[in-house]
Amino acid sequence: MKIEKVETMIIGRNLIVRIWTDNGLSGVGQSACWAYPEAVEKIIGVFAGYLKGKDPLRIEHHWQFLYRMGPFRGSALSGAVSAVDIALWDIKGKHFQAPVWQLLGGMVRDRIRLHLLMGGNTPDELRKRARASAQEGFTALKFDPLPEGYGDMSLARLISDTRDNVAAAREGAGKDVDIILEIHRKLTPMNAIALAEALTEFHILFYEDPVQIDSIQSQGEIAKRISIPVANGERMHSIWEFRELLAYGGPQYVRPDLGLAGGITHVKKIAGIAESYHSAVVTHNFLGPLLTAAACQIDASIPNFVVQEYSRGDESVAMKVFKTAYKRVGGVIPVADAPGIGVELDEKLLAKARAEPQDLTKIPLRADGSVAYSV
């Protein structure tokens, strides 16, 4: 069996790769470098020259070759390697007629717990959404608690209004649902620490990405200085970055994205490093059912998994192009036994799919015109 063709397509803002073999098998993968899908596509075009004619089952060898074939690193490269890696694992599972989680050592759980990307901007909205989500069966919820205009608030107002939002969500969710606060890298170390300490009474599962990710050391230092658990890593690319993050003292939860952190091959290694630090894995993904299914392969097969990020966007009309065996039931996804990652492309819907790139010029600004943060 040899790789015969590598094709790419941009669906919405998502770069999808499909790899074909000479015996008719195909595998699909996806990049999570959603801001620059065109850059990822160009890199995969370079990769294709190497991959054609190769044995698709030599996944570790191909990972190392693709990652090291040029002396550069970064999100676009890692996003390309990740997409190809997922597609190769999909082929391997289909070749052996086994789900990828079986090839990774077998399942350690038969269902994947989800945390819902809930949304909501006011206390009333958060209270209602939390109550409804809990009644639907979700046992973990995530939202951004920062009030509108947070960048121009006094520290006292920032803490007061954020606390009101979190209190409302806790009231709606009750005590049997975990609450996760997604800070989206919006704060400075000074106000991130002060805010976290003001929220301890709500027993947050974790406080995610409180500061910008430019410095691994700074993220680790924040985790050491506050008393509620911290999560980081959705924009990190490698085992070396995660090792340094953990070595600097944090976090308690790591957040690798299968479409950015090296695919299935590399995230399995990241999970192992995290396990050695007694750190739990909370796989990141908001980009649709293909990456959800890929993440479930890791979630099902590692001991230190806690909860999988989940967006209702997976169930939208736009995502029906991905026919997935991994279907939500209440607040969990039962582990499927479909070969590979359990996703196929709907050819009829694929023919109608279009690229919808992100407008990167629309980012929040402070009242004085300065850049507030970049998602």
Protein Blocks (a to p, Z undefined) as FASTA:
>chain_A
ZZfbdcdddehjaccdddddfeopacddddfblmlmmlmmmmmmmmmmmmnopafklmml
mmmmmmmmpccecjklmmmmmmmmmmmmmmmmmmnopafklmnnpaabfbdcddddebpj
bfklmmmmmmmmmmnopabdcddfbdghklmccfklmmmmmmmmmmmmmmmnommbccdd
deklmacfklmmmmmmmmmmnopabdchkbcckbmklmmmmmmmpcbdcdehjlpcbfkl
mmmmmmnopafbdcddfklnopjmlmmmmmmmmmmnopacddddfebjklmmmmmmmmmm
cfkbfbdcddfklmmmklmmpccfbdcehjaccddfbehjhpacdfklmmmpccddddfk
bccddfkopafbdZZ
